Structure formats: C-alpha cells, structure tokens
Amino acid sequence: MCGIVGYIGSKNAVDLLINGLESLEYRGYDSAGIAVFDGEKINVKKEKGRLSGLRELIDKNPVSGKLGIGHTRWATHGVPSVKNSHPHTNSDGSIAVVHNGIIENHEALKDFLRENGYTFKSETDTEVIPLLIDYYYDGDLLSAVRKTAEKLDGSYAIGVIASAEPDKLVAVRKDSPLIVGLTDNGNFIASDIPAILSETRDVYLLNDGEFVTLTKDNVFVCDIDANPIKKEIYKVEFSAQASQKDGYDHFMMKEIHEQPQAIRNTLRGRLDKNLGLTLDNIEFSDKIQKLYIVACGTAYHAGLVGKKAIEKLAKLPCEVCLASEFRYGEPLINDSTAVLVVSQSGETADTLAVLRMAKKLGNTVYAITNVVGSSVAREADYVFYTYAGPEIAVASTKAYTTQLAAFYLFAVSLAEKRGTVSENKLDDIKNQLLGMDAVIEKALTRDAEVKALAEKIAKEHDIYFLGRGLDYFIALEASLKLKEISYIHSDAYASGELKHGPIALIEDGTVVISICTDPEISNKLNSNVKEVTARGAVTVGFTSCLSDTSAYSEVIELPQIDPLLAPLPAIIPLQLLAYYVCTAKGYDVDKPRNLAKSVTVE
Ligand code: F6R
C-alpha cells in the first residue's frame, strides 16, 4: 500500500513523477504529493484525495526540476489530509522523504527526536524518517540514510532527496517493494514496474536491506555497511500497453475480458496439446504428507478450490489458511509438511511473513504468484508464475482465475506423480483445461443478462450468496467481489448452514443468489433455495445443472463443464455482476474506497 516513485536525470522530473504515480494509484489514493529540487530548494506539493487534485495544484503553481520524489498514499497512521501526505520533510525543508510501509517503533523514535529538540507537523509514522536523517546528516546523505535505517523497525521502501546533495537520490527497502529503472536520460525508483514502463524496461529488483544511490548516469547499490552489491539487469517483458485500458471504461472490465488469454498464458509451456504436463522445475518430495495453502482475500478463495482439486485428484491432505491467522496460529509445521503461498502481487505482507516463517522452520515453500520478480517469487523455493499480465483494478479477476488454473495443473501433476487417479480421468481434465479459454468466452456472453440483473439489484442493502461444495467457494468469491466495489453488504453461506442461523436474515424481498454447478448436489441446494423462497426471498440462480428452476425468480445459465473445474467459468458472470452493480451505482470501479491493490502492511 502506498506507491513511491523518484527520478534523477536530464528530463523534467514533474511529468515523470506524475505519470509514475498515475500507474501506482492502485496502491492507495488517499492523497498524493511530490517534492522536486528546482535548482535552489526543494518544492513540496501535496493534496488530499486523488492524483487529479495534485495535478490541478501543480497546474496552478507549476514547479520544475530534474530531481524529485513522489507518493500516493493509503493512510495507516493519521487521517487522509494534506498535513499527513508525503513527501515529509525536516524542519527547514532541506530533506524530503517518501515512504511505503509502517515504522513500528515510531513512538519510541518520536520520543528520542523530541528529546533532541525536534517537533512534528504530522500524525504519521513516516515523519520520523526525515527527522532522523536530519539528525544523522553530516554531509553524506547515503550514510545518514544507512544510520536511519538501522534505527527503523517495521517495513519500508524509502526515497530521499536533500538540497545539499542535489546530484543524488537515495533509497532503501525492507519488506516493501522497490525497483530501480535504468535509462540513458536518468534513473528511477518505483514501488512497481508499471510506474516506469513508459521510460524503460531495464530494471534492478532490489532485495531487502539494499540501499541505492541514483545519480543522473549511475546507480550504486550497497548494503547497510556500504559494501557494494552487484545487480543484474532484469528485462521487463510485458509492454506499457498491457497496463493501459485499451478502450475499456475500466481496468476491471478489461481484465475480466482478458481471462481467456490469461488462462492460455498460464497453461502455455506447461500443458501441451498432446497432454504432456510439466510444472516448470517444481519438485515435490515424497516426504510431503500435508500441504498448507496460505493466502489472503481472493487468493485465499482460490486456495479453497485448490485444496479440493489437490485432495480429490492427488489425495494429498491440504489445509487452507488465511495468512494473517496462520502466522500467529502456531501451525503444526514439521518434516512432512510443505507450504504453498498464493499471492497475485507477491508483496502481501502477511503472506510474505508466512513464507519467511515456513522457510525458517525448514519447510519447502511453493508459491503461485503473478508478479515476476516480486518478493514472494524471489524468496520461495519453487515459483509457479500465473503470467496473467499486470492486474491494475483493485478487485482481482484474472489473477483469481489464473490461480485456479495453476491449482488444477498442480493437482493433475501431483496425481500423475502419486498415481492416485486413472490416466483417462486425468487426460479428460487436461483436455477440458485446454478448452477452458473457449468456455470462459462462452461465460462472457452472459454480459447483457447480467447487466440487466445488476440494474435490478443495485439498490439492495444486503445480498446473500449460497452454494454447496465448490459452489460455496465460488459464492465466497462472488460475495467479496460484490461488496468490495458496490459497498452492498453481502455474505456467502454454505447452503446447508442456512438453518443453523443465517435463514433468520431472510425477509420479504431479500435477494439471495445461489450457485449450482454440481448435478450430484443440485437437489440439496434446490431444497435450500425453496426454504428461502418460502420466507419471501427473491432468488437468482447462476447454474449449469438445475433441472428444476421453479423456485427461482431468475436464472443465469453457466457453461457445462466437469464440476471440479466449474469455479473457473462460473465466476465470470459473477465478476460481471459486481462490475455492473458498481457502475449502476456510479462508484469508482477500479479504485474502491478504503482499499489498495497491494496490502504491504499487516
Ligand atoms: C480482492 C482482492 C484482495 C487480494 C488480497 C491478496 O479482489 O484483490 O482480496 O486478493 O489482498 O492479494 P495478493 O494476491 O496480491 O496477495
């Protein structure tokens, strides 16, 4: 959460910073700000709210310069306000800092700084950083930043400029992402690759504890003791175009429509048309008797489906855990367990913490992630990239479906290795996976019906989702999608649980959406739907298999497919439903309130 960018070079930094921040706005949009050295002093411009506000401010009072840093904020300490916006400075404004992360010992550091005569202008944890740098500064900015970093507990990606050393930009990371972009006209730092993609594809992926000093034509990387570190240039393969809207009104809609291609990308090079399957260089030891699947949010929902697929095909017991619970839950990690983390961004703080904890305890860690070179990707023992391309909309869509595809490949591969299912059955699953892009295309054709339904239900205050088995997991994801962008209260229930409490919520007109993709349990679900209909619910079915739809006010047909694979196409119309409810209400689809794409703090 929060995005930072910085530039030093021969071009005007202001445009580059603002463009960079635009690509990083998905990381937070409570406020935005820049600090630019204009040849004499550092000018700071900041505004509460979206980047457009900062743009207007700069249009009215232009600044320019060839060295600068920028920030887009997701508030943690201190309300969204100009005062709490970054960049933060020391008292005379000669040092400016942008920060992504949380300084956990900020109270103790504030006491220390107050004792040394410093005062604070904001409520943020970040403000201790420019003041500490000021405290340690003796003419060498890198050295002051190193001494400051030694005092900081928590997570940080920090960019620093100082008017006394206008030929450099210093940065460091620990537990928050940071990359360096290299060009012939100067160098960049950024929280994420899209921020610099219009300028370069040559980047350094920084590791925790690496300090970097950028000048206009050089980049020096070192550790906390100033020992030089040699970095390899990483060539970014996806294009700047991949992070544009391509004629869609919103990234979310673009990303929903990219799913057939995204699935092809996940399967490419792994599953061929002769049904040969290779999982990159991933190895599973025979010693593994249990797999912990750990993730947050949508990735956790993908893990729930993944567990079913692995248990059903490979007969390997799995436990799915929320990363935030797992890390404090004393999990029974031992020689016969392994951990599989799932994370689109590869930077989610809780997921990353679990990865590190599991490694420390000696477990093999597998990762399913989308962002190449992310922290999760670099630290896991085995990485499976989903190759979905950049996901910009806060509400995850193609990341989820490609994670499901990844899990199916894992499940089939493990089943082959363990000999737990007949070859015919596995070939059938593989064939269906190869045809999955077309099935998703079919699911996308429900667009008009779903839009009409969305317009009917957009004024509801509460919407419930029901399902059994895998359909319950689809319901969980559908409900999350709806609530996060439409702000309608929504919950998903395993339909068998209704009578144990939730049915008390049903009254005349309550909208209940049920999902049914498994003919073997469709009758059970049908009975539950009848029970809520009898109590006045308006019921909508998203189904591929109901013979009796009499209890439903409306039915949206889902494509036919093996029930084990059904979550993949079934979620598509439900993603569209969330999208259209949100647009019907006139909310910001890609940047829902209070959320950020990458949750890099606990
Ligand atoms: C919801 C959503 C979030 C993420 C969660 C984990 O649409 O996007 O719930 O799934 O924050 O993020 P990653 O996968 O980046 O670890």
Residues whose N, C-alpha, C, O or C-beta is under 5 A from the ligand:
A	BS01	F6R	C296 G297 T298 A299 V342 S343 Q344 S345 G346 T348 V394 A395 S396 K597 V599
